Amino acid sequence: MPLIKEWESDPFSLAAIWKIDEPESFFTEQIGIVSDIKNDKRRMERQAGRFLLKHLKNDFPLLDIAPDASDKPRIPNNNYFFSISHSFPYVAAVVSPYAEAGIDIQCYHPRILKLQHKYLSEQEQQFTQNDSQLTTLAWCAKEAAYKWQGKRGVEFIDHLPILSWGNENEKTHITINLELTNPKWLLNLEGFINESFALSIVHNTTENFNLSIT
């Protein structure tokens, strides 16, 4: 079973990373849902992501997943909050019964440094020091924050600024301010790096009273 990691991302939430080594039929049989996605790789990732939700919470209502007005996948009445991410062959997911969730995983890409100016300000690039793994992690953090927020019209540089970046116990701790929420919120994220991928997950939130909209 290619379960890479499973952990409590906060006192109420469960998260996991899975490496896809199985045929698509394995995931389809496990979740009992057939996907009509035409692209083979995307269909595999979708099935694996839903399998991982079921792995984390056996009673997760997969058939109830539907997009909200901003196209964020949700469960009606928010009986569960969740987030899924995939970067083949890896899939990551987080499930929470009480709070919004956001997670993102990315395998490393050789062009990431050439694209960093599109989503990192010059100040934010000082955190990542032109390092491809750290730059990928910064992208993951902003993607996880974007998923947590679940709004359209978000500009990664202007609306999801990284305020702090530090390392402790083999984890990277990142703080992002949500510029479009009212009141404004600080997202505290945890990040992980290994030789194959970077991952970031929203750990907890704090209302930013100094920046709240009046």
C-alpha positions as CSV (number, residue, x, y, z in Angstrom):
1,M,0.0,0.0,0.0
2,P,1.8,3.2,-1.2
3,L,0.7,5.4,1.7
4,I,3.5,7.9,2.0
5,K,2.3,9.8,5.0
6,E,-0.8,10.1,7.2
7,W,-1.1,12.6,10.0
8,E,-3.4,14.9,12.1
9,S,-2.9,18.3,10.5
10,D,-4.6,19.9,13.4
11,P,-6.6,18.5,16.4
12,F,-9.6,17.8,14.2
13,S,-8.3,17.2,10.7
14,L,-6.7,14.2,9.0
15,A,-4.4,14.4,6.0
16,A,-2.5,11.9,3.8
17,I,-0.2,11.5,0.8
18,W,-0.5,8.6,-1.5
19,K,1.7,7.5,-4.4
20,I,-0.2,6.0,-7.3
21,D,1.2,2.6,-8.1
22,E,-2.1,0.8,-8.7
23,P,-4.1,0.4,-11.8
24,E,-7.2,2.7,-12.2
25,S,-9.4,-0.3,-11.6
26,F,-8.2,-0.5,-8.0
27,F,-9.5,2.9,-7.1
28,T,-12.7,2.5,-9.0
29,E,-13.4,-0.8,-7.2
30,Q,-12.6,0.8,-3.8
31,I,-14.9,3.9,-4.2
32,G,-17.6,2.3,-6.3
33,I,-17.8,5.2,-8.7
34,V,-17.0,5.3,-12.4
35,S,-15.6,8.5,-13.8
36,D,-16.5,9.8,-17.3
37,I,-13.3,12.0,-17.6
38,K,-11.7,11.3,-21.0
39,N,-8.1,12.0,-20.2
40,D,-6.6,8.8,-18.7
41,K,-4.2,10.6,-16.3
42,R,-6.7,13.1,-15.0
43,R,-9.3,10.3,-14.5
44,M,-6.7,8.3,-12.5
45,E,-5.9,11.3,-10.3
46,R,-9.6,12.0,-9.7
47,Q,-10.3,8.4,-8.7
48,A,-7.2,8.3,-6.5
49,G,-8.1,11.5,-4.8
50,R,-11.6,10.3,-3.9
51,F,-10.2,7.0,-2.7
52,L,-7.9,9.0,-0.4
53,L,-10.9,10.9,1.1
54,K,-12.5,7.5,1.8
55,H,-9.3,6.2,3.3
56,L,-9.3,9.2,5.7
57,K,-13.0,9.0,6.6
58,N,-14.7,5.8,5.7
59,D,-18.1,7.4,5.8
60,F,-17.1,10.3,3.5
61,P,-20.1,11.0,1.2
62,L,-18.2,10.9,-2.2
63,L,-21.5,11.0,-4.2
64,D,-22.5,14.3,-2.5
65,I,-19.4,16.3,-3.7
66,A,-20.6,19.3,-5.8
67,P,-19.2,22.7,-6.8
68,D,-20.4,25.8,-5.0
69,A,-21.0,29.2,-6.6
70,S,-17.2,29.7,-6.8
71,D,-16.6,26.2,-8.2
72,K,-15.1,25.0,-4.9
73,P,-15.9,21.3,-4.3
74,R,-18.1,21.0,-1.2
75,I,-20.4,18.6,0.6
76,P,-23.9,20.0,1.1
77,N,-24.4,21.6,4.6
78,N,-20.6,21.3,5.0
79,N,-20.9,18.1,6.9
80,Y,-17.2,17.7,5.9
81,F,-14.7,20.2,4.7
82,F,-12.0,18.8,2.4
83,S,-9.3,19.6,-0.1
84,I,-7.6,17.4,-2.7
85,S,-4.4,17.9,-4.7
86,H,-2.5,15.8,-7.2
87,S,0.8,16.0,-9.0
88,F,1.2,12.6,-10.7
89,P,2.0,10.1,-9.3
90,Y,1.2,11.7,-5.9
91,V,-2.1,12.6,-4.4
92,A,-2.8,14.5,-1.2
93,A,-6.0,15.1,0.7
94,V,-7.2,16.6,4.0
95,V,-10.6,16.1,5.7
96,S,-12.1,18.2,8.5
97,P,-15.5,18.0,10.2
98,Y,-15.3,21.5,11.5
99,A,-13.2,23.9,9.4
100,E,-12.2,24.9,5.9
101,A,-9.3,22.9,4.5
102,G,-6.6,23.6,2.0
103,I,-3.7,21.4,0.7
104,D,-1.4,21.3,-2.3
105,I,1.3,19.0,-3.5
106,Q,3.6,19.6,-6.5
107,C,6.4,17.6,-8.1
108,Y,9.4,19.7,-9.1
109,H,9.4,21.3,-12.5
110,P,12.6,22.6,-14.2
111,R,10.8,25.8,-15.3
112,I,9.6,26.8,-11.8
113,L,12.3,29.5,-11.3
114,K,11.5,31.1,-14.7
115,L,7.8,31.4,-13.6
116,Q,8.2,32.5,-10.0
117,H,7.7,36.2,-10.8
118,K,4.1,35.4,-11.8
119,Y,3.2,34.4,-8.2
120,L,5.9,35.7,-5.9
121,S,6.8,39.3,-5.2
122,E,10.4,40.4,-5.0
123,Q,10.1,40.4,-1.2
124,E,8.7,36.8,-1.2
125,Q,11.5,35.6,-3.4
126,Q,13.9,36.5,-0.6
127,F,12.3,33.7,1.4
128,T,12.9,31.2,-1.4
129,Q,16.4,32.4,-2.4
130,N,16.1,31.2,-6.0
131,D,15.9,27.6,-4.8
132,S,13.7,25.4,-6.9
133,Q,12.4,23.3,-4.1
134,L,11.6,26.3,-1.8
135,T,10.0,28.1,-4.8
136,T,7.8,25.1,-5.4
137,L,6.9,25.1,-1.7
138,A,5.9,28.7,-1.9
139,W,3.6,27.9,-4.9
140,C,2.1,25.1,-2.8
141,A,1.4,27.4,0.1
142,K,-0.4,29.9,-2.1
143,E,-2.4,27.2,-3.8
144,A,-3.4,25.7,-0.4
145,A,-4.4,29.2,0.8
146,Y,-6.4,29.7,-2.5
147,K,-8.2,26.5,-2.0
148,W,-9.0,27.3,1.6
149,Q,-10.4,30.7,0.7
150,G,-12.5,29.3,-2.2
151,K,-13.0,32.6,-4.0
152,R,-12.7,33.6,-7.6
153,G,-10.6,36.6,-8.9
154,V,-7.6,35.9,-6.7
155,E,-4.2,37.3,-7.7
156,F,-1.5,35.3,-6.0
157,I,0.9,38.2,-5.5
158,D,-1.6,40.9,-4.6
159,H,-4.2,38.9,-2.6
160,L,-2.1,36.1,-1.0
161,P,1.1,37.7,0.3
162,I,3.5,35.6,2.4
163,L,4.2,37.5,5.6
164,S,6.5,35.1,7.3
165,W,8.6,32.0,6.6
166,G,10.5,29.9,9.1
167,N,11.8,26.4,9.6
168,E,11.5,24.1,12.7
169,N,11.6,20.4,13.2
170,E,12.0,19.6,9.4
171,K,8.8,21.7,8.7
172,T,8.5,25.0,7.1
173,H,6.0,27.4,8.8
174,I,4.4,29.9,6.4
175,T,2.0,32.7,7.2
176,I,-0.2,34.1,4.4
177,N,-2.6,37.1,4.7
178,L,-6.0,36.8,2.9
179,E,-6.5,40.3,1.4
180,L,-10.0,39.6,0.0
181,T,-11.8,38.3,3.1
182,N,-13.8,40.5,5.5
183,P,-12.5,40.4,8.2
184,K,-9.0,39.6,7.0
185,W,-7.5,36.3,8.1
186,L,-4.0,35.0,8.6
187,L,-3.5,31.5,7.4
188,N,-0.8,29.5,9.2
189,L,0.5,26.8,6.9
190,E,3.0,23.9,7.3
191,G,5.2,22.8,4.5
192,F,7.2,19.7,3.7
193,I,9.9,19.0,1.2
194,N,11.5,15.8,0.0
195,E,13.4,14.7,-3.1
196,S,10.2,14.2,-5.1
197,F,7.7,16.9,-4.2
198,A,6.8,19.8,-2.0
199,L,3.5,20.0,0.0
200,S,1.8,22.7,2.0
201,I,-1.3,22.5,4.2
202,V,-3.3,25.0,6.1
203,H,-2.7,24.3,9.8
204,N,-4.8,27.0,11.5
205,T,-6.2,30.5,11.1
206,T,-6.1,33.7,13.0
207,E,-8.2,36.8,12.5
208,N,-5.9,39.7,11.5
209,F,-7.3,42.5,13.6
210,N,-4.7,45.0,12.5
211,L,-5.7,44.5,8.8
212,S,-9.5,43.9,9.2
213,I,-11.7,45.9,6.8
214,T,-13.9,48.5,8.6
